[in-house]
Amino acid sequence: MTLRTAVVGGGVVSETHLDGIVACPQTALVAVCDIEEQRARAMAADNDAAVYTDYERMLDEADVEWVHLCTPVQTHLELALGAVERGIPVLIEKPITETVDEYERLASAAREYDVRVSAVHNHNLTPVMRELTRRVERGDVGQVRAVDHIHTGDTPPDAVMRGEWAFELLGGEFEEGLPHPLYILLRAGGYPRDESAIQVQTSCHREYDRDFGYDTVQLQYVSQDDVQCSATLMGGGIPNKVVYVHGEEGTLVADIVSQTLVSLDRNYSGSSVGRALNNLDRAGDRVWGTVQNARAVAERAAFGEWPIQKELNEHYYQFDEEASAILNDDPMPIPLTEAGWTMRLLESIRDAATEGTAVATPTPED
């Protein structure tokens, strides 16, 4: 059985959705939609999919069973509600909505109509993040006490990437990409204890032609399991994206750029031998991770089969897992609650940039 799937919006990321849906054995691309007919026809090129410029008409005519929204964030709520109120599951490019209030309206509708809604949190499903999650759940580092996420080298606010709509955001293109490190922190460290636990500081280090509010963020909170969670986020600079999970029995270091995982599980301090072992353990894990990555890439080039493709492409992995969850009525790999907390963290950052302090946001029951 396959899900009759539609892609809405012909922006930068839509090609990934189109290619993934066509390749995935559990989905079939049946319709595409964009307000510009020429772009909609380009989306449908080489695919036997119906072309629409009217979203409501597509929902009413195309017998769609799953909608992928790849439109500007300002349109997410209205378009998502159109599908939800018809009982159609929706996958929404991050961030799920523009504000927390919009998220609450969407979550309420999802509950009312009993419809699956989720956000594209693809970085949580990269090979290294899946392995990090597996090892933490297995207890490799014992009880987790702290999580640190360094995420530098992101898109600066004034970069021209997704279109003029991104410049309407307080942090411009930098803000458009911020959900990625925020949901990574939430996955690694857990959800905040409550809104008052979230503390944020922002700064704007460069001068821009537009009036952007920030390009650097430091954020911290205590999780519901008493884990100390922190993140340093920076637009521009050299990319360095690393997650540290510190437990009672060791530390795991996930390098998102190189997709390698380092395990530090012994006392390296106090001697030159210890320092040497530290370097050897770090180098050994990185070399092994690099070999595994190279092997997977070679297999994809040689065979190109879907199981291999989805293991290396986190978007494809999410599409496949979510399609399976919808078809089999299983839990979604990206829970709606994770998208909600991502929005609360993002809104706290905006508040800090505009008011000098993060403001608590009421939490609905998700």
WOLINDA-V225481 format. One record per pair of residues at least 12 apart in sequence whose ideal C-beta (glycine too) atoms are under 7 Angstrom apart, sorted by the first residue. I is the first residue (numbers start at 1). J is the second residue. Records with the same first field share a line. If there is no record, write none. Layout:
I->J, J
This chain:
1->327
2->26, 27, 28
3->26, 27, 65, 66, 323, 326, 327
4->28, 30, 63, 64, 65
5->21, 27, 28, 29, 30, 65, 66, 68
6->30, 31, 32, 33, 58, 62, 64, 67, 68
7->21, 29, 32, 43, 68, 70
8->33, 55, 67, 68, 69, 70, 71, 79
9->34, 69, 70, 71
10->34, 39, 40, 42, 43
11->70, 71, 162, 163
12->161, 162
13->70, 93
14->43, 70
16->315
17->68, 70
18->43, 47
20->315, 316, 319
21->319
22->47
23->306, 309, 316
24->306, 316, 319, 320, 323
25->306
26->320, 323, 324, 327
27->319, 323
29->47, 49
30->49, 50, 62, 64
31->49, 50, 52, 58, 62, 64
32->44, 49, 51
33->52, 53, 55, 58
34->53
35->53
37->53
40->52, 53
50->62
55->79, 82
56->82
59->82, 83, 86, 88
64->88
65->88
66->88, 89, 91, 326
67->83, 88, 90
68->91
69->90, 92, 93
70->93
72->165
73->95, 98
74->98, 165
76->92, 96, 97, 98
77->97, 102, 105, 106
80->92, 106, 117
81->106, 109
84->109, 110, 113, 115, 117
85->109, 113
87->113, 115
88->115
89->115, 116, 117, 326
90->117
91->118, 120, 322
92->119, 120
93->120
94->119, 120, 121, 179
95->179, 342, 343, 346
96->119, 339, 343
97->343
99->347
100->343, 344, 347, 361
103->339, 340, 343
104->364
107->336, 340, 364, 366
110->336
116->326, 332
117->336
118->322, 332, 334, 336, 339
119->334, 339
120->318
121->183, 334, 338
122->314, 315, 318
123->180, 184, 256, 314
124->183, 184, 187
125->314, 317, 318, 333
126->256, 259, 314
127->259, 311
128->254, 255, 256, 259, 260, 261
129->184, 187, 254
131->261
132->188, 243, 245, 252, 254, 261
133->187
135->252
136->245, 252
140->250, 252, 263
141->245, 247, 249, 250, 251, 252
142->247, 248, 249
143->247, 248
144->227, 245, 247
145->227, 228, 246, 247, 248
146->227, 228, 246
147->185, 188, 189, 227, 229, 243, 244, 245
148->230, 244
149->181, 184, 185, 188, 231, 243
150->232, 240, 242
151->181, 231, 233, 241
152->234, 237, 238, 239, 240
153->237, 238, 239, 240
154->174, 177, 233, 234, 235
155->173, 174, 177, 235
156->173, 174, 215, 235, 236
157->171, 172, 173, 174, 208, 212, 215, 235
158->172, 208, 209, 210
159->173
161->173
162->176
167->210
170->212, 213, 350, 353
171->212, 213, 214, 215
172->210, 212
174->215, 235
178->233, 346, 349
179->342, 346
181->231, 233
182->342, 345, 346
183->338, 342
184->243
185->229, 231
186->338, 341, 342
188->243, 245
189->223, 227, 229
190->223, 224, 225, 227
191->223, 224, 341
192->221, 223, 341
193->222, 223, 224
194->363
195->344, 360, 361, 363
196->360
197->221, 222
198->221, 345, 348, 358
199->220, 221, 358
200->217, 219, 348, 349, 352, 358
201->218, 352
202->214, 216, 217, 349, 352, 353
203->216
213->353, 354
214->353
215->235, 236
216->234
217->233, 349
218->232
219->231, 345, 349
239->257
241->256, 257
242->254, 255, 256
243->256
249->265
250->263, 264, 265
251->264
259->289, 293
260->285, 286, 289, 290
261->285, 289
262->282, 285, 286
263->285
264->281
296->311, 312
297->312
300->312
318->333, 334
321->333
336->366
337->366
340->366
344->361
347->361
